Amino acid sequence: KDKIAVQAMRMTANRKDPELLKWLVTKLDDKDMRDVKDGHPEVYKGVLTCLAVYRSKTALKGLVDVVKKYLSTNADYTTLAIKAYGTVPEKAVVEQLLEWLEQTDARGGGQGGGGGGGTGKGKSQAAMDNEAKAKTEILATLTTLTGQDIADFATWKTWWTANSKGFTFPDPD
């Protein structure tokens, strides 16, 4: 049944049905749906996937909450929420993505880096793996959103500081 529900949501989302958008936004905080053991996690992932189709500002706050809640614990939810969040061409969206990139960098969820300086300290391997997946999605989302292909936080931050004022988002289509 969940697969049928997800397919119906996707078909309706592709038509940009405004009522579905309202419903999807309300489901972002649906504890019963997102519960991995007793809920409908596949439907919840469908909600996150469908929100990306809309590219809607109305979902941004809820998507931020999903990322905050699941960054270290559920890579599926987090990466889908990041992808949906990054479909809205707004400077504030880029800034939030950069903030998450910095967090995942500081937490040790990144590639390279060597010496560590305490990164990842006290984190389980699963949490670090989830954050590394989030970091990969953040980088991909920033690239899609801005048209820039940059591989690390420091370079992204420098580029955004230099270019944000006059920046125009490329056509997503």
Secondary structure as UniProt FT lines:
FT   HELIX           2..14
FT   TURN            15..16
FT   HELIX           18..27
FT   TURN            28..29
FT   HELIX           31..34
FT   TURN            36..38
FT   HELIX           41..54
FT   HELIX           57..59
FT   HELIX           60..70
FT   TURN            71..73
FT   HELIX           75..85
FT   TURN            86..87
FT   HELIX           91..106
FT   TURN            107..108
FT   TURN            114..115
FT   TURN            117..122
FT   HELIX           125..146
FT   HELIX           153..163
FT   TURN            164..166
//
